[in-house]
Amino acid sequence: MLYHMTALKIPAVINVFENVLGGPAVLHEPHFSGNEWTYVKECIDTGWVSTAGAYVERFEDMLCHVTGVKHAIATVNGTAALHVAMILAGVKPGDEVIVPSLTFVATANAVVMAGAIPHFADAEIETLGIDATKLRAHLQAVSKSHDGIPHNIATGCRIAAVVCMHTFGHPVDLDAVAKVCREFDIPLIEDATESLGSYYKGRHTGNHGLLAALSFNGNKTVTSGGGGAILTNDDHLGKQAKHLTTTARVSHDFESIHDSVGFNYRLPNINAALGCAQLEALTEAIEKKRRLAEMYRTAFAPIAGIKFFTEPVFAVSNYWLNLLLLDAADVAVRDEILSKTNAEGFMTRAVWRPMHLLDMYTSCPRMDLPVVDDIYARSINIPSSPQLANA
């Protein structure tokens, strides 16, 4: 009966979109209203368009200022940042890395790029991120310490890292997850690719793990067209991150010398220029995104059977992608809402298909994933561009 009632609320959902947004809207689009053209044109006019230009370091300095981390290393995209973060955290081929099943595929792909095996973790509904209590219980059940290093009893593989992901910009419970990682002596990496401008207990995401990754894809709160960054407060890892992402090249006046296998992952200057202009407007963009979220929360409150997802009590979220939750899991109702809202010009999407349901990852190790399955069956991402707050 609840499902049928929810389906009958589709006109009310569309009415909310019409009232809040003022007309058709895409899921998330970039907004350029500052110095973007001036900075990009300077790159073109001067010829400094590749990785050696001054805007790259300027972008990195601005990221350090915004996030509070000591080191930010700009990369070509967020997946590259995650890949190198895995390597710097000590992940080796044949290891297992615990990652959320509810995440964008790049999180799991980066594990494979490092030669390791994704090991999928369940989520908690309050944050949409890794459930620390379940993580502890799972590690106690499936792992055994060999010389202080946890190994999966069933596979024999070393469990080399935990990657938590701040889903749609909402910070996971970092203290709880970090405590579990310390108990089992497993490095923590933050997939902060969606959470630029989000804070956990007053501190910006990306400061709690050994390393973190950001993304500046075209649909992110700040975009450089493509782009990402590795964040760390460790001086040695910061130096190594820059070295590895610059093809591990050793400085020399006239010879090209490389001292290890590295990657051509540095962000081009022309992209960094765009990112600098975008960062200058970050505060305004976050204010607008939070205003839009409040507009949604108020507008959806009277509609039975569906609710707007709000930030965890310990966090200040950037609300990168806004989310509706059906009161009960029902893929048919979810898909009917998706179909009819898109037909009306309001771009809505199902959340990512969980990693354990993707063909290439079905055989990977995992804990029981009832919450991930539940979230997937009742969640809808809705238009979230900051400029929509001005509709």
TAWO-V926846 format. One record per residue. RES is the residue in three letters. PHI is phi in whole degrees, -180 to 180 (NA if undefined). PSI is psi in degrees with one decimal (NA if undefined). NEAR is the number of other ideal C-beta (glycine too) atoms within 8 Angstrom. Layout:
BEGIN
RES_PHI_PSI_NEAR + RES_PHI_PSI_NEAR
END
This chain:
BEGIN
MET_NA_-39.6_4 + LEU_-61_-41.3_8 + TYR_-64_-42.9_10 + HIS_-63_-41.6_7 + MET_-62_-40.7_10 + THR_-63_-42.1_15 + ALA_-62_-35.1_10 + LEU_-70_-13.7_7 + LYS_-87_1.3_12 + ILE_-57_-44.7_11 + PRO_-59_-34.2_7 + ALA_-68_-38.0_8 + VAL_-63_-46.4_14 + ILE_-62_-38.2_12 + ASN_-63_-38.7_8 + VAL_-60_-46.8_12 + PHE_-60_-43.2_14 + GLU_-62_-41.1_9 + ASN_-74_-41.1_8 + VAL_-79_-42.8_12 + LEU_-95_-22.8_12 + GLY_79_0.7_6 + GLY_160_180.0_7 + PRO_-52_147.6_6 + ALA_-152_143.8_12 + VAL_-83_174.7_7 + LEU_-68_-51.5_13 + HIS_-161_122.0_10 + GLU_-127_152.6_9 + PRO_-70_158.6_7 + HIS_-132_122.0_9 + PHE_-118_110.6_8 + SER_-141_8.7_4 + GLY_-120_-123.0_8 + ASN_-94_14.5_8 + GLU_-54_-52.8_11 + TRP_-66_-39.5_7 + THR_-61_-46.6_8 + TYR_-71_-42.6_13 + VAL_-65_-41.4_11 + LYS_-62_-37.3_8 + GLU_-61_-40.7_9 + CYS_-61_-44.1_14 + ILE_-68_-43.6_9 + ASP_-65_-35.4_6 + THR_-91_-13.8_7 + GLY_86_-1.4_5 + TRP_-89_83.4_10 + VAL_-110_-15.0_9 + SER_-97_-157.2_8 + THR_-76_-11.0_9 + ALA_-88_-3.8_6 + GLY_-73_162.5_15 + ALA_-69_-23.4_7 + TYR_-69_-22.7_15 + VAL_-64_-51.1_15 + GLU_-68_-35.4_7 + ARG_-62_-43.3_10 + PHE_-61_-44.2_16 + GLU_-63_-42.7_12 + ASP_-62_-40.6_9 + MET_-66_-37.7_10 + LEU_-65_-40.2_15 + CYS_-61_-42.5_12 + HIS_-65_-43.3_7 + VAL_-68_-44.4_11 + THR_-91_-21.7_13 + GLY_85_4.2_8 + VAL_-81_160.6_14 + LYS_-80_-32.6_8 + HIS_-135_130.2_15 + ALA_-129_125.8_13 + ILE_-119_113.1_12 + ALA_-76_134.4_14 + THR_-126_172.3_16 + VAL_-70_-24.8_11 + ASN_-166_173.5_11 + GLY_-69_-32.4_15 + THR_-64_-41.6_11 + ALA_-61_-40.7_13 + ALA_-62_-43.5_18 + LEU_-65_-41.1_17 + HIS_-59_-50.8_13 + VAL_-69_-34.2_15 + ALA_-60_-38.8_15 + MET_-60_-48.3_16 + ILE_-62_-45.2_10 + LEU_-67_-28.0_14 + ALA_-78_-5.9_12 + GLY_98_10.7_8 + VAL_-68_129.9_13 + LYS_-118_158.6_10 + PRO_-54_134.6_6 + GLY_92_-11.7_8 + ASP_-73_166.5_14 + GLU_-111_143.2_14 + VAL_-126_124.4_17 + ILE_-79_123.4_13 + VAL_-134_156.2_17 + PRO_-68_143.6_16 + SER_-75_-29.4_14 + LEU_-89_92.2_14 + THR_-163_167.4_13 + PHE_-72_148.1_7 + VAL_-60_-23.5_9 + ALA_-60_-30.8_10 + THR_-61_-48.6_15 + ALA_-72_-38.4_13 + ASN_-60_-37.9_9 + ALA_-64_-33.7_13 + VAL_-62_-46.7_15 + VAL_-65_-38.2_10 + MET_-60_-29.0_9 + ALA_-86_2.8_13 + GLY_85_8.5_9 + ALA_-104_-177.6_15 + ILE_-119_124.9_13 + PRO_-68_141.6_13 + HIS_-129_111.3_13 + PHE_-89_138.6_18 + ALA_-115_153.1_16 + ASP_-82_166.6_14 + ALA_-111_167.0_16 + GLU_-113_143.9_14 + ILE_-70_-24.2_8 + GLU_-69_-30.1_5 + THR_-122_-18.3_13 + LEU_71_4.2_12 + GLY_-106_-176.0_16 + ILE_-55_134.0_15 + ASP_-84_110.2_11 + ALA_-66_-37.1_12 + THR_-64_-45.6_8 + LYS_-67_-36.0_11 + LEU_-61_-45.3_15 + ARG_-61_-48.3_10 + ALA_-62_-39.2_8 + HIS_-66_-46.2_10 + LEU_-63_-37.7_12 + GLN_-63_-35.0_7 + ALA_-82_-35.6_6 + VAL_-109_-7.8_10 + SER_-119_156.7_12 + LYS_-139_139.1_6 + SER_-82_129.5_9 + HIS_-117_110.6_7 + ASP_56_38.9_4 + GLY_82_2.1_5 + ILE_-112_124.4_8 + PRO_-72_136.4_13 + HIS_-127_146.5_12 + ASN_-71_120.2_14 + ILE_-60_-39.6_8 + ALA_-73_-38.0_6 + THR_-104_-20.0_8 + GLY_81_-1.7_6 + CYS_-80_144.0_10 + ARG_-69_136.3_11 + ILE_-91_103.4_16 + ALA_-94_-20.9_13 + ALA_-165_159.7_15 + VAL_-119_131.0_16 + VAL_-113_116.5_15 + CYS_-98_149.3_15 + MET_-127_131.4_17 + HIS_-87_89.2_16 + THR_-65_123.2_14 + PHE_57_22.1_13 + GLY_95_-1.5_14 + HIS_-91_117.4_17 + PRO_-62_136.2_17 + VAL_-70_166.2_13 + ASP_-76_86.3_13 + LEU_-64_-39.5_14 + ASP_-60_-43.7_8 + ALA_-68_-44.2_9 + VAL_-67_-42.8_16 + ALA_-63_-35.6_11 + LYS_-64_-42.5_9 + VAL_-62_-43.5_13 + CYS_-60_-40.2_12 + ARG_-66_-40.3_7 + GLU_-60_-35.4_7 + PHE_-104_5.1_11 + ASP_56_50.5_8 + ILE_-118_127.9_11 + PRO_-62_144.1_12 + LEU_-107_129.0_14 + ILE_-115_133.5_17 + GLU_-97_120.7_17 + ASP_-85_91.8_14 + ALA_-102_25.3_14 + THR_-62_-21.6_15 + GLU_-109_0.8_14 + SER_-116_24.2_15 + LEU_-61_123.8_13 + GLY_94_4.8_11 + SER_-104_145.9_17 + TYR_-128_138.0_10 + TYR_-110_114.2_13 + LYS_50_43.4_8 + GLY_85_-1.6_4 + ARG_-119_135.6_9 + HIS_-61_142.4_12 + THR_-59_153.7_16 + GLY_99_-5.7_13 + ASN_-102_-4.9_11 + HIS_-102_-24.8_11 + GLY_-93_174.4_12 + LEU_-63_-38.4_10 + LEU_-145_164.7_16 + ALA_-147_165.7_16 + ALA_-132_141.3_17 + LEU_-116_161.0_15 + SER_-132_144.6_12 + PHE_-128_40.0_16 + ASN_-61_166.0_10 + GLY_-62_-19.1_8 + ASN_-100_7.3_8 + LYS_-88_167.8_13 + THR_-59_-39.9_12 + VAL_-120_130.1_11 + THR_-124_144.8_13 + SER_-117_24.9_13 + GLY_89_-64.1_8 + GLY_-128_-167.5_10 + GLY_121_156.9_18 + GLY_-159_-173.5_19 + ALA_-159_146.2_15 + ILE_-97_132.0_17 + LEU_-115_140.6_16 + THR_-161_151.8_14 + ASN_-102_6.2_6 + ASP_-96_120.2_10 + ASP_-60_-44.4_7 + HIS_-65_-45.2_6 + LEU_-66_-35.4_12 + GLY_-62_-42.8_12 + LYS_-65_-42.9_9 + GLN_-68_-35.5_9 + ALA_-62_-44.1_16 + LYS_-66_-38.9_9 + HIS_-65_-49.2_10 + LEU_-66_-35.0_14 + THR_-80_-5.3_14 + THR_-111_40.3_11 + THR_58_23.6_7 + ALA_53_40.6_11 + ARG_-84_135.1_10 + VAL_-94_131.7_7 + SER_-63_131.3_3 + HIS_-157_146.6_7 + ASP_-63_-36.6_3 + PHE_-143_-4.1_3 + GLU_-110_151.5_5 + SER_-100_104.9_5 + ILE_-123_135.7_7 + HIS_-131_133.1_9 + ASP_-102_0.0_5 + SER_-165_174.7_6 + VAL_-71_120.1_4 + GLY_-126_-171.3_12 + PHE_-137_142.7_10 + ASN_-86_70.2_6 + TYR_-112_3.1_12 + ARG_-71_145.4_11 + LEU_-74_132.1_16 + PRO_-66_152.3_12 + ASN_-61_-38.4_16 + ILE_-66_-34.3_13 + ASN_-73_-39.4_13 + ALA_-64_-35.9_17 + ALA_-60_-44.9_16 + LEU_-61_-42.8_14 + GLY_-63_-37.9_17 + CYS_-61_-46.1_14 + ALA_-63_-37.9_14 + GLN_-67_-40.8_16 + LEU_-64_-32.0_12 + GLU_-60_-25.9_8 + ALA_-106_12.8_11 + LEU_-62_-45.0_13 + THR_-59_-44.8_6 + GLU_-64_-40.6_8 + ALA_-64_-42.6_13 + ILE_-65_-41.6_12 + GLU_-58_-43.0_8 + LYS_-68_-40.4_13 + LYS_-66_-37.8_15 + ARG_-71_-33.6_11 + ARG_-66_-42.0_9 + LEU_-62_-42.5_15 + ALA_-60_-41.2_13 + GLU_-67_-37.3_8 + MET_-61_-44.5_10 + TYR_-63_-47.0_13 + ARG_-57_-45.9_10 + THR_-66_-43.1_7 + ALA_-70_-34.4_9 + PHE_-86_-13.6_13 + ALA_-54_-40.8_8 + PRO_-77_-7.9_4 + ILE_-89_115.7_10 + ALA_-71_147.4_8 + GLY_88_-3.5_9 + ILE_-152_144.3_12 + LYS_-142_158.6_8 + PHE_-91_131.5_12 + PHE_-77_129.7_11 + THR_-116_161.5_5 + GLU_-61_151.2_9 + PRO_-60_156.2_10 + VAL_-64_-25.9_4 + PHE_-94_7.3_7 + ALA_-128_157.8_13 + VAL_-119_111.7_5 + SER_-97_152.6_14 + ASN_-83_-6.4_13 + TYR_48_53.1_14 + TRP_-56_-57.1_14 + LEU_-120_122.1_11 + ASN_-76_153.5_14 + LEU_-137_135.0_13 + LEU_-105_142.3_14 + LEU_-122_123.6_12 + LEU_-68_151.1_14 + ASP_-66_-25.5_10 + ALA_-139_149.4_8 + ALA_-68_124.2_8 + ASP_-159_100.1_11 + VAL_-63_-35.0_7 + ALA_-64_-45.9_7 + VAL_-66_-44.2_11 + ARG_-55_-48.7_14 + ASP_-69_-31.0_9 + GLU_-67_-41.4_10 + ILE_-63_-43.5_13 + LEU_-61_-45.0_12 + SER_-63_-46.6_8 + LYS_-77_-33.9_10 + THR_-69_-40.2_14 + ASN_-65_-37.0_10 + ALA_-64_-26.4_6 + GLU_-89_2.0_9 + GLY_95_7.0_8 + PHE_-103_108.9_13 + MET_-73_111.8_9 + THR_-121_157.3_12 + ARG_-143_148.6_8 + ALA_-68_152.8_11 + VAL_-65_165.2_10 + TRP_-52_141.5_8 + ARG_-63_127.9_6 + PRO_-55_148.2_13 + MET_-59_-37.0_16 + HIS_-71_-8.9_12 + LEU_-100_-4.4_7 + LEU_-83_139.6_10 + ASP_-53_-42.8_4 + MET_-75_-10.0_4 + TYR_-120_6.0_11 + THR_-65_-26.2_8 + SER_-94_2.6_3 + CYS_-73_153.6_11 + PRO_-64_150.8_10 + ARG_-163_158.0_10 + MET_-87_173.9_10 + ASP_-61_140.3_5 + LEU_-127_48.0_12 + PRO_-66_-34.9_7 + VAL_-73_-40.7_11 + VAL_-60_-46.1_14 + ASP_-61_-38.8_10 + ASP_-67_-45.7_10 + ILE_-61_-44.0_14 + TYR_-60_-37.6_13 + ALA_-81_-8.2_10 + ARG_-135_18.9_12 + SER_-114_143.4_14 + ILE_-139_121.4_14 + ASN_-82_140.0_14 + ILE_-126_164.1_13 + PRO_-51_132.7_14 + SER_-137_8.7_14 + SER_-60_138.0_11 + PRO_-60_-34.0_13 + GLN_-66_-14.9_8 + LEU_-67_-20.2_13 + ALA_-67_-15.9_10 + ASN_-94_1.4_5 + ALA_-63_NA_8
END
